Amino acid sequence: MNDHVSAATQALELIKDRFPHALGAVLGGSAAQGRATPSSDLDVAVLLPDWDTSRREVVRHSGRLAELFLHTLGDALDHFERDRVLRRGTILFIYDQGLPLTDPHGHVSRIREEARAVLAAGPAPLTPAEWERGRYVLTCFMDDLTDTSPDDRYEQLSLADFTLREAAHPLIAHHGAWTGIGKWLPRRLLSADPVRGKALLEGHQAVAEHADPTLLAVAAEQILNILGGPLRQGYSQPWRA
Protein backbone atom coordinates (compact mmCIF):
# COMPACT_ATOMS: atom_id res chain seq x y z
CA MET A 1 0.00 0.00 0.00
CA ASN A 2 1.54 3.34 -1.00
CA ASP A 3 1.74 6.36 1.30
CA HIS A 4 -1.08 8.15 -0.54
CA VAL A 5 -3.54 5.30 -0.01
CA SER A 6 -2.31 4.74 3.54
CA ALA A 7 -2.85 8.40 4.48
CA ALA A 8 -6.37 8.41 3.02
CA THR A 9 -7.21 5.17 4.83
CA GLN A 10 -5.93 6.51 8.13
CA ALA A 11 -7.82 9.78 7.70
CA LEU A 12 -11.08 8.00 6.86
CA GLU A 13 -10.70 5.71 9.89
CA LEU A 14 -10.16 8.80 12.05
CA ILE A 15 -13.37 10.39 10.75
CA LYS A 16 -15.41 7.22 11.30
CA ASP A 17 -14.02 6.82 14.79
CA ARG A 18 -14.28 10.39 16.09
CA PHE A 19 -16.94 11.99 13.90
CA PRO A 20 -19.45 9.33 12.84
CA HIS A 21 -22.02 12.12 12.38
CA ALA A 22 -19.84 14.02 9.86
CA LEU A 23 -21.54 15.12 6.64
CA GLY A 24 -18.30 14.75 4.70
CA ALA A 25 -14.53 15.08 4.86
CA VAL A 26 -11.61 15.97 2.60
CA LEU A 27 -7.93 15.08 3.01
CA GLY A 28 -5.68 17.98 2.03
CA GLY A 29 -2.05 19.08 2.18
CA SER A 30 0.95 16.98 1.27
CA ALA A 31 -0.82 13.70 2.01
CA ALA A 32 -3.43 14.34 -0.69
CA GLN A 33 -0.73 15.30 -3.21
CA GLY A 34 1.44 12.27 -2.61
CA ARG A 35 4.22 14.36 -1.04
CA ALA A 36 3.80 13.24 2.56
CA THR A 37 6.52 11.57 4.58
CA PRO A 38 5.75 8.89 7.20
CA SER A 39 5.94 11.59 9.89
CA SER A 40 3.76 14.13 8.03
CA ASP A 41 0.54 15.09 9.75
CA LEU A 42 -2.85 14.80 8.08
CA ASP A 43 -4.74 17.95 7.14
CA VAL A 44 -8.44 17.14 7.08
CA ALA A 45 -11.45 19.39 6.55
CA VAL A 46 -14.48 17.89 8.30
CA LEU A 47 -17.99 19.04 7.45
CA LEU A 48 -20.35 18.84 10.44
CA PRO A 49 -24.09 19.29 10.98
CA ASP A 50 -25.19 22.74 12.10
CA TRP A 51 -25.88 21.54 15.64
CA ASP A 52 -22.15 20.91 16.13
CA THR A 53 -19.41 23.53 16.64
CA SER A 54 -16.84 24.87 14.17
CA ARG A 55 -13.30 24.63 15.54
CA ARG A 56 -9.74 23.56 14.85
CA GLU A 57 -8.26 20.54 16.59
CA VAL A 58 -5.00 18.62 16.54
CA VAL A 59 -5.34 14.97 17.48
CA ARG A 60 -3.30 11.79 17.28
CA HIS A 61 -4.95 8.77 15.72
CA SER A 62 -3.27 5.41 15.24
CA GLY A 63 0.06 7.04 16.05
CA ARG A 64 -0.28 9.81 13.45
CA LEU A 65 -0.97 13.49 14.06
CA ALA A 66 -3.92 15.05 12.30
CA GLU A 67 -4.86 18.72 12.06
CA LEU A 68 -8.61 18.96 11.73
CA PHE A 69 -10.45 21.93 10.25
CA LEU A 70 -13.94 21.32 11.61
CA HIS A 71 -16.77 23.49 10.39
CA THR A 72 -20.50 23.23 10.15
CA LEU A 73 -22.45 23.25 6.93
CA GLY A 74 -23.80 26.71 7.72
CA ASP A 75 -20.35 28.11 8.58
CA ALA A 76 -18.55 26.95 5.43
CA LEU A 77 -18.88 30.20 3.49
CA ASP A 78 -17.82 32.23 6.54
CA HIS A 79 -14.60 30.23 6.70
CA PHE A 80 -14.04 30.77 2.99
CA GLU A 81 -14.45 34.52 3.45
CA ARG A 82 -11.97 34.48 6.33
CA ASP A 83 -9.48 32.68 4.09
CA ARG A 84 -10.06 35.29 1.38
CA VAL A 85 -9.38 38.18 3.77
CA LEU A 86 -6.25 36.50 5.15
CA ARG A 87 -5.18 35.79 1.53
CA ARG A 88 -3.88 32.33 2.46
CA GLY A 89 -6.77 30.10 1.39
CA THR A 90 -5.98 27.29 3.85
CA ILE A 91 -9.39 25.60 3.87
CA LEU A 92 -10.11 26.69 0.32
CA PHE A 93 -7.10 24.79 -0.99
CA ILE A 94 -8.00 21.69 1.02
CA TYR A 95 -11.38 21.60 -0.72
CA ASP A 96 -9.97 22.50 -4.13
CA GLN A 97 -6.95 20.20 -4.25
CA GLY A 98 -7.82 17.66 -1.59
CA LEU A 99 -9.01 14.09 -1.80
CA PRO A 100 -12.68 13.56 -0.79
CA LEU A 101 -12.89 10.88 1.89
CA THR A 102 -16.63 10.68 2.38
CA ASP A 103 -19.57 12.57 0.90
CA PRO A 104 -22.79 10.67 1.54
CA HIS A 105 -25.14 13.56 0.79
CA GLY A 106 -23.21 15.47 -1.88
CA HIS A 107 -22.45 18.43 0.41
CA VAL A 108 -18.69 18.14 -0.10
CA SER A 109 -19.07 18.19 -3.88
CA ARG A 110 -21.14 21.38 -3.71
CA ILE A 111 -18.80 23.09 -1.27
CA ARG A 112 -15.79 22.17 -3.41
CA GLU A 113 -17.35 24.08 -6.29
CA GLU A 114 -17.94 27.08 -4.02
CA ALA A 115 -14.34 26.94 -2.82
CA ARG A 116 -13.07 26.86 -6.39
CA ALA A 117 -15.17 29.90 -7.26
CA VAL A 118 -13.63 31.85 -4.37
CA LEU A 119 -10.12 30.76 -5.34
CA ALA A 120 -10.70 31.76 -8.95
CA ALA A 121 -11.90 35.22 -7.85
CA GLY A 122 -8.66 35.68 -5.92
CA PRO A 123 -7.80 36.94 -2.43
CA ALA A 124 -8.81 40.28 -1.01
CA PRO A 125 -6.60 43.05 -2.46
CA LEU A 126 -4.28 45.04 -0.22
CA THR A 127 -5.59 48.44 0.79
CA PRO A 128 -3.53 51.58 0.01
CA ALA A 129 -2.56 51.75 3.69
CA GLU A 130 -1.40 48.12 3.61
CA TRP A 131 0.69 48.72 0.48
CA GLU A 132 2.34 51.74 2.09
CA ARG A 133 3.02 49.98 5.36
CA GLY A 134 4.42 46.99 3.46
CA ARG A 135 6.86 49.22 1.59
CA TYR A 136 7.95 50.90 4.81
CA VAL A 137 8.42 47.69 6.81
CA LEU A 138 10.32 45.97 4.00
CA THR A 139 12.55 49.02 3.60
CA CYS A 140 13.36 48.97 7.33
CA PHE A 141 14.29 45.29 7.39
CA MET A 142 16.30 45.57 4.17
CA ASP A 143 18.27 48.53 5.55
CA ASP A 144 18.90 46.79 8.86
CA LEU A 145 20.01 43.64 7.07
CA THR A 146 22.60 45.46 4.99
CA ASP A 147 23.84 47.41 8.03
CA THR A 148 24.26 44.37 10.26
CA SER A 149 27.74 42.93 10.70
CA PRO A 150 28.22 39.37 9.39
CA ASP A 151 29.63 38.62 12.84
CA ASP A 152 26.18 39.20 14.35
CA ARG A 153 24.80 35.99 12.90
CA TYR A 154 21.76 35.77 15.17
CA GLU A 155 20.62 39.24 14.14
CA GLN A 156 21.53 38.73 10.50
CA LEU A 157 19.59 35.49 10.20
CA SER A 158 16.57 36.97 11.95
CA LEU A 159 16.59 39.99 9.65
CA ALA A 160 16.96 37.76 6.60
CA ASP A 161 13.86 35.82 7.64
CA PHE A 162 11.83 39.00 8.09
CA THR A 163 13.12 40.50 4.84
CA LEU A 164 12.11 37.38 2.92
CA ARG A 165 8.65 37.32 4.46
CA GLU A 166 7.96 41.05 4.08
CA ALA A 167 9.13 40.95 0.46
CA ALA A 168 7.26 37.78 -0.45
CA HIS A 169 3.79 38.75 0.74
CA PRO A 170 3.48 42.04 -1.19
CA LEU A 171 5.07 40.49 -4.28
CA ILE A 172 2.48 37.73 -4.22
CA ALA A 173 -0.25 40.34 -3.62
CA HIS A 174 1.09 42.35 -6.57
CA HIS A 175 0.22 39.37 -8.78
CA GLY A 176 -3.18 38.95 -7.15
CA ALA A 177 -2.17 35.48 -5.99
CA TRP A 178 -2.73 33.54 -2.78
CA THR A 179 0.03 33.66 -0.19
CA GLY A 180 1.11 31.17 2.46
CA ILE A 181 3.15 30.66 5.59
CA GLY A 182 5.77 28.09 6.59
CA LYS A 183 6.62 25.66 3.80
CA TRP A 184 3.78 27.09 1.72
CA LEU A 185 5.39 30.53 1.48
CA PRO A 186 8.17 29.50 -0.96
CA ARG A 187 5.70 27.36 -2.91
CA ARG A 188 3.21 30.20 -3.34
CA LEU A 189 6.04 32.67 -3.99
CA LEU A 190 7.55 30.64 -6.82
CA SER A 191 4.11 30.01 -8.29
CA ALA A 192 3.25 33.72 -8.29
CA ASP A 193 6.58 35.00 -9.62
CA PRO A 194 9.17 32.35 -10.55
CA VAL A 195 11.94 34.84 -11.37
CA ARG A 196 11.70 37.35 -8.52
CA GLY A 197 10.60 34.64 -6.11
CA LYS A 198 13.66 32.54 -6.87
CA ALA A 199 15.90 35.58 -6.46
CA LEU A 200 14.47 36.20 -3.00
CA LEU A 201 14.87 32.58 -1.93
CA GLU A 202 18.41 32.35 -3.29
CA GLY A 203 19.27 35.59 -1.52
CA HIS A 204 17.92 34.22 1.74
CA GLN A 205 19.93 31.05 1.22
CA ALA A 206 23.10 33.10 0.63
CA VAL A 207 22.65 34.78 4.01
CA ALA A 208 22.17 31.43 5.72
CA GLU A 209 25.10 29.70 4.04
CA HIS A 210 27.60 32.50 3.45
CA ALA A 211 26.58 35.37 5.76
CA ASP A 212 26.25 37.52 2.63
CA PRO A 213 23.12 39.71 2.48
CA THR A 214 23.90 41.26 -0.92
CA LEU A 215 21.67 39.07 -3.10
CA LEU A 216 18.72 39.27 -0.72
CA ALA A 217 19.01 43.05 -0.41
CA VAL A 218 19.13 43.43 -4.20
CA ALA A 219 16.13 41.15 -4.65
CA ALA A 220 14.18 43.03 -1.97
CA GLU A 221 14.95 46.41 -3.54
CA GLN A 222 13.82 45.16 -6.95
CA ILE A 223 10.49 44.24 -5.40
CA LEU A 224 10.26 47.61 -3.67
CA ASN A 225 10.82 49.29 -7.01
CA ILE A 226 7.80 47.60 -8.59
CA LEU A 227 5.72 48.55 -5.52
CA GLY A 228 6.63 52.23 -5.63
CA GLY A 229 10.18 52.27 -4.29
CA PRO A 230 11.72 52.20 -0.81
CA LEU A 231 9.81 54.21 1.78
CA ARG A 232 11.69 55.88 4.62
CA GLN A 233 11.11 59.52 5.55
CA GLY A 234 7.57 60.72 5.07
CA TYR A 235 5.86 57.55 6.21
CA SER A 236 3.00 58.13 8.63
CA GLN A 237 0.70 55.67 10.35
CA PRO A 238 -2.12 56.88 12.62
CA TRP A 239 -2.43 55.20 15.98
CA ARG A 240 -5.74 53.61 16.87
CA ALA A 241 -7.09 53.86 20.39
C-alpha positions as CSV (number, residue, x, y, z in Angstrom):
1,M,0.0,0.0,0.0
2,N,1.5,3.3,-1.0
3,D,1.7,6.4,1.3
4,H,-1.1,8.2,-0.5
5,V,-3.5,5.3,0.0
6,S,-2.3,4.7,3.5
7,A,-2.8,8.4,4.5
8,A,-6.4,8.4,3.0
9,T,-7.2,5.2,4.8
10,Q,-5.9,6.5,8.1
11,A,-7.8,9.8,7.7
12,L,-11.1,8.0,6.9
13,E,-10.7,5.7,9.9
14,L,-10.2,8.8,12.0
15,I,-13.4,10.4,10.7
16,K,-15.4,7.2,11.3
17,D,-14.0,6.8,14.8
18,R,-14.3,10.4,16.1
19,F,-16.9,12.0,13.9
20,P,-19.5,9.3,12.8
21,H,-22.0,12.1,12.4
22,A,-19.8,14.0,9.9
23,L,-21.5,15.1,6.6
24,G,-18.3,14.7,4.7
25,A,-14.5,15.1,4.9
26,V,-11.6,16.0,2.6
27,L,-7.9,15.1,3.0
28,G,-5.7,18.0,2.0
29,G,-2.1,19.1,2.2
30,S,1.0,17.0,1.3
31,A,-0.8,13.7,2.0
32,A,-3.4,14.3,-0.7
33,Q,-0.7,15.3,-3.2
34,G,1.4,12.3,-2.6
35,R,4.2,14.4,-1.0
36,A,3.8,13.2,2.6
37,T,6.5,11.6,4.6
38,P,5.8,8.9,7.2
39,S,5.9,11.6,9.9
40,S,3.8,14.1,8.0
41,D,0.5,15.1,9.7
42,L,-2.8,14.8,8.1
43,D,-4.7,18.0,7.1
44,V,-8.4,17.1,7.1
45,A,-11.5,19.4,6.6
46,V,-14.5,17.9,8.3
47,L,-18.0,19.0,7.4
48,L,-20.3,18.8,10.4
49,P,-24.1,19.3,11.0
50,D,-25.2,22.7,12.1
51,W,-25.9,21.5,15.6
52,D,-22.1,20.9,16.1
53,T,-19.4,23.5,16.6
54,S,-16.8,24.9,14.2
55,R,-13.3,24.6,15.5
56,R,-9.7,23.6,14.8
57,E,-8.3,20.5,16.6
58,V,-5.0,18.6,16.5
59,V,-5.3,15.0,17.5
60,R,-3.3,11.8,17.3
61,H,-5.0,8.8,15.7
62,S,-3.3,5.4,15.2
63,G,0.1,7.0,16.1
64,R,-0.3,9.8,13.5
65,L,-1.0,13.5,14.1
66,A,-3.9,15.1,12.3
67,E,-4.9,18.7,12.1
68,L,-8.6,19.0,11.7
69,F,-10.5,21.9,10.2
70,L,-13.9,21.3,11.6
71,H,-16.8,23.5,10.4
72,T,-20.5,23.2,10.1
73,L,-22.5,23.2,6.9
74,G,-23.8,26.7,7.7
75,D,-20.4,28.1,8.6
76,A,-18.5,27.0,5.4
77,L,-18.9,30.2,3.5
78,D,-17.8,32.2,6.5
79,H,-14.6,30.2,6.7
80,F,-14.0,30.8,3.0
81,E,-14.5,34.5,3.4
82,R,-12.0,34.5,6.3
83,D,-9.5,32.7,4.1
84,R,-10.1,35.3,1.4
85,V,-9.4,38.2,3.8
86,L,-6.2,36.5,5.2
87,R,-5.2,35.8,1.5
88,R,-3.9,32.3,2.5
89,G,-6.8,30.1,1.4
90,T,-6.0,27.3,3.8
91,I,-9.4,25.6,3.9
92,L,-10.1,26.7,0.3
93,F,-7.1,24.8,-1.0
94,I,-8.0,21.7,1.0
95,Y,-11.4,21.6,-0.7
96,D,-10.0,22.5,-4.1
97,Q,-6.9,20.2,-4.2
98,G,-7.8,17.7,-1.6
99,L,-9.0,14.1,-1.8
100,P,-12.7,13.6,-0.8
101,L,-12.9,10.9,1.9
102,T,-16.6,10.7,2.4
103,D,-19.6,12.6,0.9
104,P,-22.8,10.7,1.5
105,H,-25.1,13.6,0.8
106,G,-23.2,15.5,-1.9
107,H,-22.5,18.4,0.4
108,V,-18.7,18.1,-0.1
109,S,-19.1,18.2,-3.9
110,R,-21.1,21.4,-3.7
111,I,-18.8,23.1,-1.3
112,R,-15.8,22.2,-3.4
113,E,-17.4,24.1,-6.3
114,E,-17.9,27.1,-4.0
115,A,-14.3,26.9,-2.8
116,R,-13.1,26.9,-6.4
117,A,-15.2,29.9,-7.3
118,V,-13.6,31.8,-4.4
119,L,-10.1,30.8,-5.3
120,A,-10.7,31.8,-9.0
121,A,-11.9,35.2,-7.8
122,G,-8.7,35.7,-5.9
123,P,-7.8,36.9,-2.4
124,A,-8.8,40.3,-1.0
125,P,-6.6,43.0,-2.5
126,L,-4.3,45.0,-0.2
127,T,-5.6,48.4,0.8
128,P,-3.5,51.6,0.0
129,A,-2.6,51.8,3.7
130,E,-1.4,48.1,3.6
131,W,0.7,48.7,0.5
132,E,2.3,51.7,2.1
133,R,3.0,50.0,5.4
134,G,4.4,47.0,3.5
135,R,6.9,49.2,1.6
136,Y,8.0,50.9,4.8
137,V,8.4,47.7,6.8
138,L,10.3,46.0,4.0
139,T,12.6,49.0,3.6
140,C,13.4,49.0,7.3
141,F,14.3,45.3,7.4
142,M,16.3,45.6,4.2
143,D,18.3,48.5,5.5
144,D,18.9,46.8,8.9
145,L,20.0,43.6,7.1
146,T,22.6,45.5,5.0
147,D,23.8,47.4,8.0
148,T,24.3,44.4,10.3
149,S,27.7,42.9,10.7
150,P,28.2,39.4,9.4
151,D,29.6,38.6,12.8
152,D,26.2,39.2,14.4
153,R,24.8,36.0,12.9
154,Y,21.8,35.8,15.2
155,E,20.6,39.2,14.1
156,Q,21.5,38.7,10.5
157,L,19.6,35.5,10.2
158,S,16.6,37.0,12.0
159,L,16.6,40.0,9.6
160,A,17.0,37.8,6.6
161,D,13.9,35.8,7.6
162,F,11.8,39.0,8.1
163,T,13.1,40.5,4.8
164,L,12.1,37.4,2.9
165,R,8.6,37.3,4.5
166,E,8.0,41.0,4.1
167,A,9.1,41.0,0.5
168,A,7.3,37.8,-0.4
169,H,3.8,38.7,0.7
170,P,3.5,42.0,-1.2
171,L,5.1,40.5,-4.3
172,I,2.5,37.7,-4.2
173,A,-0.2,40.3,-3.6
174,H,1.1,42.4,-6.6
175,H,0.2,39.4,-8.8
176,G,-3.2,39.0,-7.1
177,A,-2.2,35.5,-6.0
178,W,-2.7,33.5,-2.8
179,T,0.0,33.7,-0.2
180,G,1.1,31.2,2.5
181,I,3.2,30.7,5.6
182,G,5.8,28.1,6.6
183,K,6.6,25.7,3.8
184,W,3.8,27.1,1.7
185,L,5.4,30.5,1.5
186,P,8.2,29.5,-1.0
187,R,5.7,27.4,-2.9
188,R,3.2,30.2,-3.3
189,L,6.0,32.7,-4.0
190,L,7.5,30.6,-6.8
191,S,4.1,30.0,-8.3
192,A,3.3,33.7,-8.3
193,D,6.6,35.0,-9.6
194,P,9.2,32.3,-10.6
195,V,11.9,34.8,-11.4
196,R,11.7,37.3,-8.5
197,G,10.6,34.6,-6.1
198,K,13.7,32.5,-6.9
199,A,15.9,35.6,-6.5
200,L,14.5,36.2,-3.0
201,L,14.9,32.6,-1.9
202,E,18.4,32.3,-3.3
203,G,19.3,35.6,-1.5
204,H,17.9,34.2,1.7
205,Q,19.9,31.0,1.2
206,A,23.1,33.1,0.6
207,V,22.6,34.8,4.0
208,A,22.2,31.4,5.7
209,E,25.1,29.7,4.0
210,H,27.6,32.5,3.5
211,A,26.6,35.4,5.8
212,D,26.2,37.5,2.6
213,P,23.1,39.7,2.5
214,T,23.9,41.3,-0.9
215,L,21.7,39.1,-3.1
216,L,18.7,39.3,-0.7
217,A,19.0,43.1,-0.4
218,V,19.1,43.4,-4.2
219,A,16.1,41.2,-4.6
220,A,14.2,43.0,-2.0
221,E,15.0,46.4,-3.5
222,Q,13.8,45.2,-6.9
223,I,10.5,44.2,-5.4
224,L,10.3,47.6,-3.7
225,N,10.8,49.3,-7.0
226,I,7.8,47.6,-8.6
227,L,5.7,48.5,-5.5
228,G,6.6,52.2,-5.6
229,G,10.2,52.3,-4.3
230,P,11.7,52.2,-0.8
231,L,9.8,54.2,1.8
232,R,11.7,55.9,4.6
233,Q,11.1,59.5,5.5
234,G,7.6,60.7,5.1
235,Y,5.9,57.5,6.2
236,S,3.0,58.1,8.6
237,Q,0.7,55.7,10.4
238,P,-2.1,56.9,12.6
239,W,-2.4,55.2,16.0
240,R,-5.7,53.6,16.9
241,A,-7.1,53.9,20.4
